[in-house]
Amino acid sequence: MSANTEDIIIRCRSGEREAFRALVRSYQRMVFSLALKMLADEDEAYFKAYADEMDAQRQMEVRQWVAIVRVLAAELSEKQRLVFTLVHFENLETEEVEKITGMDAAKIKSNLYVARQTIRERLIKMGYEKG
């Protein structure tokens, strides 16, 4: 990650809307794709097909956005962060998350829902609106 990107992420985390808007303008297509993957109930196959077509530069940009989402996820409650991370970054199924966390499926789904909503709200608050 470039020093400039790291600086912008730090500014985003501190709540600077213009820094976040600049990132969104630069990487809007990847933001939308990542948001579909992580925050919406869109078809998983669509994202995989799109990701397979990305060149190395696009993949790097997606990784930068994943870093932004990780920053936002770091601010979730411990349970929400754990479930969100296991599902979206480790690609684990509910049954696997149950074994790791000791939570039942309903609790996992509840924590995952709240985590997604919280991240979505923070993205909107920082100036990103899916549209």
TORTI-96236 format. One line per field, with one value per residue: residue number from 1; x, y, z of N, C-alpha, C in turn; residue in three letters. Coordinates in pm, 1 decimal. Layout:
k (NUM:...)
n.px (X:...)
n.py (Y:...)
n.pz (Z:...)
ca.px (X:...)
ca.py (Y:...)
ca.pz (Z:...)
c.px (X:...)
c.py (Y:...)
c.pz (Z:...)
r (ALA:...)
***
This chain:
k (1:2:3:4:5:6:7:8:9:10:11:12:13:14:15:16:17:18:19:20:21:22:23:24:25:26:27:28:29:30:31:32:33:34:35:36:37:38:39:40:41:42:43:44:45:46:47:48:49:50:51:52:53:54:55:56:57:58:59:60:61:62:63:64:65:66:67:68:69:70:71:72:73:74:75:76:77:78:79:80:81:82:83:84:85:86:87:88:89:90:91:92:93:94:95:96:97:98:99:100:101:102:103:104:105:106:107:108:109:110:111:112:113:114:115:116:117:118:119:120:121:122:123:124:125:126:127:128:129:130:131)
n.px (84.8:54.5:220.5:67.2:-193.4:-215.4:-208.1:-446.9:-631.0:-594.2:-684.3:-948.6:-1038.2:-1035.7:-1255.1:-1270.0:-1447.2:-1398.5:-1159.5:-1241.3:-1431.5:-1262.7:-1121.6:-1334.9:-1416.8:-1191.4:-1184.3:-1437.0:-1569.8:-1451.5:-1520.9:-1796.5:-1815.3:-1687.0:-1856.2:-2089.5:-2008.3:-1952.2:-2145.2:-2399.6:-2672.7:-2618.6:-2568.6:-2326.5:-2173.8:-2159.1:-1981.6:-1747.6:-1699.2:-1652.9:-1428.4:-1240.7:-1179.2:-1031.3:-738.0:-394.6:-351.4:-613.9:-678.7:-500.4:-604.0:-854.1:-767.7:-676.6:-918.5:-1031.0:-870.0:-966.5:-1226.2:-1158.0:-1053.4:-1285.0:-1426.7:-1276.7:-1371.8:-1605.7:-1811.2:-1657.7:-1764.6:-1915.3:-1712.8:-1550.2:-1723.2:-1786.3:-1531.0:-1456.3:-1651.6:-1641.0:-1370.1:-1229.5:-1384.6:-1556.8:-1810.9:-2132.1:-2152.4:-1884.5:-1806.3:-1963.7:-1836.6:-1588.8:-1649.6:-1839.7:-2090.8:-2442.7:-2618.0:-2817.0:-2731.8:-2490.0:-2577.1:-2725.6:-2526.9:-2367.8:-2543.5:-2585.9:-2323.9:-2275.7:-2469.6:-2377.9:-2126.3:-2212.0:-2363.5:-2158.6:-2001.0:-2180.6:-2210.3:-1957.4:-1967.0:-2007.5:-2245.7:-2434.9:-2527.4)
n.py (-116.3:218.2:508.8:739.2:633.6:506.8:733.7:857.5:664.9:679.1:939.2:902.1:726.2:894.4:1035.3:1219.3:1337.4:1427.6:1302.8:1038.8:1054.9:1114.1:874.4:707.0:818.4:757.6:480.5:375.9:171.9:-63.3:-35.3:-62.7:-328.4:-464.7:-391.0:-518.9:-781.2:-798.7:-663.3:-681.6:-884.8:-1003.2:-1207.2:-1449.2:-1571.0:-1380.3:-1186.4:-1341.9:-1405.0:-1150.7:-1079.4:-1259.4:-1148.4:-927.7:-733.2:-728.8:-475.5:-388.7:-588.9:-522.9:-274.6:-352.9:-492.6:-276.0:-152.9:-352.5:-324.2:-79.4:-154.5:-336.0:-160.3:-24.7:-244.8:-305.0:-141.0:-250.8:-435.7:-691.8:-954.3:-911.6:-827.3:-1056.9:-1253.0:-1126.3:-1108.0:-1381.3:-1477.7:-1303.2:-1244.9:-1475.7:-1653.1:-1851.4:-2094.7:-2089.6:-2313.3:-2373.4:-2139.7:-2159.9:-2372.3:-2257.3:-2027.2:-2101.8:-2003.0:-2021.7:-2077.9:-1880.6:-1669.7:-1609.2:-1522.4:-1299.6:-1133.0:-1096.6:-964.0:-720.0:-625.7:-587.5:-391.8:-184.1:-125.1:-53.1:177.4:340.3:372.0:515.6:743.0:845.1:937.7:767.0:635.0:374.3:357.1)
n.pz (0.0:-82.1:56.5:38.0:13.0:259.9:423.2:343.7:428.8:704.0:744.7:664.1:861.1:1077.9:1027.9:821.3:571.0:304.6:232.1:224.0:19.5:-194.3:-221.2:-289.4:-535.0:-686.5:-680.3:-732.0:-877.0:-777.2:-510.9:-520.3:-611.7:-401.2:-193.0:-273.7:-244.6:30.8:181.4:79.5:-44.2:-289.8:-583.1:-539.3:-737.3:-939.0:-835.3:-813.3:-1082.8:-1183.4:-1030.4:-1129.2:-1371.4:-1316.5:-1347.0:-1231.2:-1117.3:-1049.8:-865.7:-662.2:-590.4:-493.1:-271.1:-121.5:-64.5:88.6:308.0:404.3:476.3:673.7:864.0:935.8:1032.8:1253.5:1446.1:1533.5:1771.8:1974.5:1926.1:1692.0:1517.0:1510.7:1395.8:1150.4:1034.6:1015.6:839.0:611.7:551.4:596.5:468.1:576.6:638.9:807.2:980.9:1033.7:1162.1:1388.0:1523.1:1582.1:1733.5:1919.4:1921.1:1842.1:1526.5:1487.7:1652.6:1531.7:1276.7:1354.6:1472.9:1246.2:1074.3:1215.0:1215.9:939.1:882.2:1045.5:933.2:676.5:739.6:837.1:608.8:449.2:609.4:578.8:327.5:112.1:-98.5:-216.9:-546.0)
ca.px (0.0:138.0:216.1:-46.7:-313.9:-216.9:-245.3:-589.3:-705.3:-587.7:-775.0:-1084.5:-1070.0:-1060.1:-1385.0:-1260.2:-1534.0:-1339.8:-1060.9:-1316.1:-1488.6:-1154.0:-1100.3:-1451.4:-1408.5:-1081.8:-1202.3:-1579.9:-1608.5:-1410.6:-1599.9:-1926.0:-1797.7:-1659.1:-1978.7:-2178.2:-1956.4:-1948.1:-2253.9:-2529.3:-2710.8:-2612.3:-2523.0:-2182.9:-2109.1:-2131.9:-1858.9:-1634.0:-1673.4:-1594.3:-1294.6:-1151.7:-1143.5:-950.5:-594.7:-318.0:-375.1:-746.7:-672.1:-432.6:-698.7:-953.1:-700.8:-677.2:-1053.3:-1046.6:-805.2:-1059.4:-1334.0:-1100.4:-1046.7:-1421.6:-1462.7:-1203.3:-1449.3:-1723.7:-1795.9:-1570.5:-1838.2:-1947.2:-1587.6:-1508.2:-1811.7:-1767.1:-1399.6:-1458.4:-1737.7:-1605.0:-1227.4:-1182.4:-1478.6:-1606.6:-1954.9:-2189.9:-2119.0:-1746.0:-1804.2:-2020.1:-1732.0:-1482.2:-1696.6:-1931.1:-2222.5:-2533.4:-2635.4:-2898.3:-2647.0:-2393.8:-2647.5:-2760.5:-2404.6:-2325.4:-2636.6:-2555.9:-2192.4:-2292.6:-2544.9:-2290.9:-2027.5:-2285.6:-2394.9:-2034.5:-1965.2:-2272.5:-2174.6:-1831.7:-1988.8:-2033.0:-2381.8:-2451.3:-2626.5)
ca.py (0.0:337.9:599.9:827.7:558.6:490.7:863.8:878.5:574.2:738.2:1054.9:847.3:671.1:1005.1:1092.9:1323.0:1298.5:1455.7:1197.4:919.8:1081.8:1103.2:731.6:653.2:862.9:687.3:335.4:353.6:41.1:-166.2:-18.0:-123.4:-473.9:-510.9:-374.2:-628.2:-904.1:-801.7:-596.8:-703.4:-1023.6:-1026.0:-1339.4:-1472.8:-1607.0:-1256.4:-1126.8:-1427.2:-1387.7:-1017.8:-1081.0:-1334.0:-1063.0:-813.8:-741.5:-716.9:-342.6:-391.4:-673.3:-444.5:-173.6:-421.4:-517.7:-150.1:-134.6:-449.1:-260.3:21.1:-226.6:-389.8:-49.0:-6.2:-363.8:-301.4:-62.1:-327.3:-508.5:-808.5:-1064.9:-873.5:-826.8:-1195.5:-1317.5:-1059.3:-1148.0:-1523.2:-1498.0:-1227.3:-1246.5:-1614.6:-1727.7:-1969.0:-2116.4:-2075.5:-2430.1:-2358.6:-2028.5:-2215.3:-2451.6:-2169.1:-1928.7:-2158.0:-1940.1:-2094.9:-2015.2:-1759.0:-1565.1:-1572.9:-1443.3:-1172.5:-1052.1:-1064.4:-862.2:-592.6:-582.2:-535.7:-266.4:-83.6:-86.6:18.6:310.4:419.1:408.0:623.0:861.4:897.1:994.6:670.3:583.0:285.6:418.7)
ca.pz (0.0:-90.5:171.8:15.9:46.4:405.7:478.4:318.5:516.9:838.4:743.9:659.6:993.2:1170.0:994.5:718.8:459.1:173.2:204.0:184.1:-112.9:-293.3:-243.7:-360.0:-675.0:-752.7:-682.0:-720.0:-930.9:-682.0:-388.6:-545.3:-616.2:-265.8:-114.4:-311.0:-185.8:176.3:251.6:17.3:-66.3:-432.8:-624.9:-516.4:-864.0:-1011.2:-785.2:-850.0:-1225.7:-1198.7:-970.9:-1217.9:-1484.3:-1271.6:-1366.9:-1106.4:-1060.2:-988.9:-746.4:-559.5:-546.4:-409.8:-142.0:-47.5:-10.3:198.0:423.2:457.0:544.8:797.7:959.4:986.4:1110.2:1380.9:1540.9:1573.8:1897.9:1958.4:1862.9:1553.9:1440.5:1492.0:1298.7:1022.0:982.8:978.5:722.3:492.3:519.5:599.0:383.1:646.0:644.5:940.7:1062.6:1076.6:1257.3:1511.3:1590.0:1630.0:1831.1:2018.8:1904.1:1754.6:1395.4:1500.4:1710.4:1426.9:1175.7:1416.6:1481.8:1110.2:1024.6:1281.3:1167.2:802.6:890.2:1105.5:831.9:571.7:792.0:844.9:471.5:407.8:686.8:526.5:195.5:7.5:-107.5:-331.5:-632.5)
c.px (89.8:120.9:96.3:-177.4:-325.1:-259.2:-395.0:-673.2:-705.6:-683.9:-920.9:-1126.7:-1099.2:-1188.2:-1382.4:-1334.6:-1470.1:-1235.4:-1132.6:-1377.3:-1383.6:-1124.0:-1214.3:-1446.9:-1301.9:-1111.3:-1348.9:-1622.3:-1571.9:-1489.4:-1734.1:-1915.7:-1772.6:-1782.5:-2078.8:-2135.8:-1977.6:-2073.6:-2392.5:-2553.4:-2714.6:-2553.0:-2371.7:-2110.2:-2075.2:-2000.1:-1738.1:-1599.0:-1607.1:-1450.6:-1195.4:-1103.8:-1054.6:-803.1:-525.2:-341.2:-509.2:-745.4:-604.8:-527.8:-807.1:-892.7:-696.7:-815.0:-1082.7:-982.8:-895.9:-1172.3:-1281.6:-1089.3:-1184.7:-1463.9:-1393.9:-1279.5:-1578.0:-1702.2:-1712.5:-1641.4:-1870.7:-1823.4:-1542.4:-1591.4:-1791.4:-1636.3:-1400.5:-1540.2:-1681.6:-1456.7:-1169.9:-1271.3:-1529.6:-1758.9:-2001.8:-2150.6:-1976.0:-1732.7:-1860.8:-1913.4:-1625.2:-1529.0:-1780.1:-2069.0:-2310.7:-2555.9:-2714.4:-2815.5:-2544.2:-2460.1:-2685.3:-2639.7:-2356.1:-2414.0:-2603.2:-2421.6:-2203.5:-2363.9:-2457.2:-2187.9:-2095.5:-2315.1:-2270.4:-1986.6:-2051.6:-2236.7:-2046.8:-1845.9:-2011.7:-2178.0:-2389.7:-2558.5:-2593.3)
c.py (123.2:425.4:694.1:758.4:538.9:620.5:888.8:789.3:628.1:856.4:1009.6:797.8:781.4:1080.1:1200.6:1278.7:1318.6:1350.8:1071.1:938.3:1069.2:957.2:671.0:691.9:783.9:539.5:294.6:215.4:-70.8:-157.4:-86.3:-275.1:-531.0:-499.0:-483.1:-757.3:-908.7:-750.7:-623.4:-851.7:-1056.0:-1163.9:-1351.8:-1501.5:-1482.8:-1195.9:-1209.6:-1411.5:-1253.0:-1017.2:-1153.7:-1249.2:-945.6:-837.3:-719.8:-582.4:-338.4:-475.1:-599.3:-338.2:-234.6:-451.0:-389.9:-122.4:-232.2:-391.7:-155.5:-47.4:-287.1:-281.2:-26.0:-124.2:-364.2:-225.4:-130.8:-387.3:-633.4:-923.1:-1033.5:-879.0:-968.8:-1264.2:-1258.3:-1104.4:-1293.0:-1547.5:-1429.7:-1229.5:-1387.3:-1706.8:-1856.2:-1974.5:-2107.3:-2191.3:-2421.6:-2247.2:-2074.9:-2290.0:-2361.7:-2081.5:-1986.9:-2095.1:-2029.8:-2014.1:-1884.9:-1643.3:-1516.3:-1482.2:-1305.7:-1079.4:-1009.3:-954.5:-725.2:-538.0:-521.1:-401.3:-153.5:-33.9:-8.2:161.7:398.4:460.7:523.4:752.3:926.3:946.1:897.0:625.4:499.4:344.7:410.7)
c.pz (0.0:33.5:159.8:53.8:195.9:473.9:461.5:408.8:659.4:847.3:739.3:796.9:1094.9:1134.1:888.4:592.7:322.5:135.7:157.4:45.1:-223.1:-324.3:-324.2:-506.5:-751.2:-774.4:-676.6:-768.0:-834.4:-552.1:-406.9:-545.8:-477.5:-178.0:-147.8:-243.6:-35.9:243.9:193.5:-5.8:-215.0:-461.4:-614.7:-647.6:-946.3:-966.3:-826.5:-996.9:-1251.4:-1147.1:-1061.0:-1335.2:-1444.8:-1301.7:-1232.1:-1038.5:-988.4:-861.4:-631.6:-503.2:-457.6:-273.0:-57.7:11.7:101.7:323.8:486.0:533.6:674.8:905.3:1020.6:1072.7:1246.1:1488.5:1586.0:1711.8:1871.0:1885.7:1717.4:1465.8:1411.2:1385.3:1159.7:956.5:936.1:851.9:598.2:455.9:518.0:515.9:446.7:641.1:789.0:1032.4:1116.9:1181.2:1391.5:1591.3:1652.1:1746.0:1944.3:2012.7:1819.1:1626.6:1404.4:1553.7:1607.7:1324.1:1229.7:1424.7:1344.3:1050.9:1084.2:1232.9:1028.0:803.4:944.2:1004.2:720.1:617.0:798.8:706.3:422.1:480.3:633.9:381.6:84.5:15.0:-232.7:-421.5:-772.0)
r (MET:SER:ALA:ASN:THR:GLU:ASP:ILE:ILE:ILE:ARG:CYS:ARG:SER:GLY:GLU:ARG:GLU:ALA:PHE:ARG:ALA:LEU:VAL:ARG:SER:TYR:GLN:ARG:MET:VAL:PHE:SER:LEU:ALA:LEU:LYS:MET:LEU:ALA:ASP:GLU:ASP:GLU:ALA:TYR:PHE:LYS:ALA:TYR:ALA:ASP:GLU:MET:ASP:ALA:GLN:ARG:GLN:MET:GLU:VAL:ARG:GLN:TRP:VAL:ALA:ILE:VAL:ARG:VAL:LEU:ALA:ALA:GLU:LEU:SER:GLU:LYS:GLN:ARG:LEU:VAL:PHE:THR:LEU:VAL:HIS:PHE:GLU:ASN:LEU:GLU:THR:GLU:GLU:VAL:GLU:LYS:ILE:THR:GLY:MET:ASP:ALA:ALA:LYS:ILE:LYS:SER:ASN:LEU:TYR:VAL:ALA:ARG:GLN:THR:ILE:ARG:GLU:ARG:LEU:ILE:LYS:MET:GLY:TYR:GLU:LYS:GLY)
***
